[in-house]
């Protein structure tokens, strides 16, 4: 049996009343909404973590590539210097060979 208060609304203390059931449904709806919001916040935070993890992974790959490139550049520089020394040594060897030939002719 529904009892009305002074403004004509059904008594919400009566668990079987329509108003009480509407209140319970509204409370469940609010709880569901709050839970969904919390889940959405968690998902956003996880997405940020994943993006940061991906960025960190990319940064590591970039640093590794830069390190490899720097080592390659250094190795190339050493090879160029070695080549220059070989060219100089070859020229000097040719000059010495010419001097030896001249010395042989003079003797």
C-alpha positions in Angstrom: 0.0 0.0 0.0 1.4 3.4 -1.0 1.3 6.2 1.5 1.5 9.8 0.3 3.3 12.6 2.1 2.1 16.1 2.2 3.2 16.9 -1.4 1.4 13.9 -2.8 4.5 11.8 -3.6 4.6 8.1 -2.8 6.4 7.2 0.4 9.9 6.1 -0.4 10.3 4.1 2.8 7.9 1.5 1.4 10.3 -1.0 -0.3 7.5 -2.2 -2.7 6.5 1.3 -3.8 7.2 2.4 -7.4 9.1 5.4 -6.1 11.4 3.2 -3.9 12.1 1.0 -6.9 12.8 4.0 -9.1 15.2 5.3 -6.4 17.0 1.9 -6.3 17.2 1.9 -10.1 18.5 5.4 -10.1 21.1 4.5 -7.5 22.2 1.5 -9.5 22.4 3.6 -12.6 24.5 6.2 -10.9 26.8 3.4 -9.5 27.1 1.9 -13.0 27.9 5.3 -14.4 30.5 6.0 -11.7 32.0 2.6 -12.4 32.1 3.2 -16.1 33.7 6.6 -15.5 36.4 4.9 -13.4 36.9 2.3 -16.1 37.3 5.0 -18.7 39.9 6.8 -16.5 41.8 3.6 -16.1 41.7 3.0 -19.8 43.0 6.5 -20.5 45.8 6.0 -18.0 46.7 2.7 -19.6 46.6 4.2 -23.1 49.0 6.9 -21.8 51.3 4.3 -20.3 51.3 2.3 -23.6 52.0 5.5 -25.6 54.8 6.4 -23.2 56.1 2.8 -23.4 56.1 3.0 -27.2 57.8 6.4 -27.1 60.4 5.0 -24.7 60.9 2.0 -27.0 61.3 4.3 -30.0 63.7 6.5 -28.1 65.8 3.5 -27.3 65.8 2.4 -30.9 66.7 5.9 -32.0 69.6 6.1 -29.5 70.8 2.7 -30.5 70.7 3.8 -34.2 72.6 7.0 -33.4 75.2 5.0 -31.4 75.6 2.6 -34.3 75.9 5.5 -36.8 78.4 7.3 -34.6 80.5 4.1 -34.4 80.2 3.7 -38.1 81.3 7.3 -38.7 84.3 6.8 -36.4 85.2 3.6 -38.2 84.9 5.3 -41.6 87.1 8.2 -40.3 89.8 5.7 -39.2 89.7 3.9 -42.6 90.1 7.2 -44.4 93.1 8.1 -42.3 94.6 4.7 -42.9 94.0 5.1 -46.7 95.7 8.5 -46.6 98.7 7.0 -44.8 98.9 4.2 -47.4 98.8 6.7 -50.3 101.6 8.7 -48.7 103.6 5.6 -48.0 103.1 4.4 -51.6 104.3 7.8 -53.0 107.4 7.7 -50.7 108.1 4.1 -51.8 108.0 5.1 -55.4 110.4 8.0 -54.7 112.7 5.7 -52.9 112.5 3.2 -55.8 113.4 6.0 -58.3 116.4 7.1 -56.1 117.6 3.4 -56.0 117.4 3.2 -59.8 119.3 6.5 -60.1 122.0 5.2 -57.6 122.3 2.0 -59.6 122.8 3.9 -62.9 125.5 6.1 -61.3 127.3 3.1 -60.0 
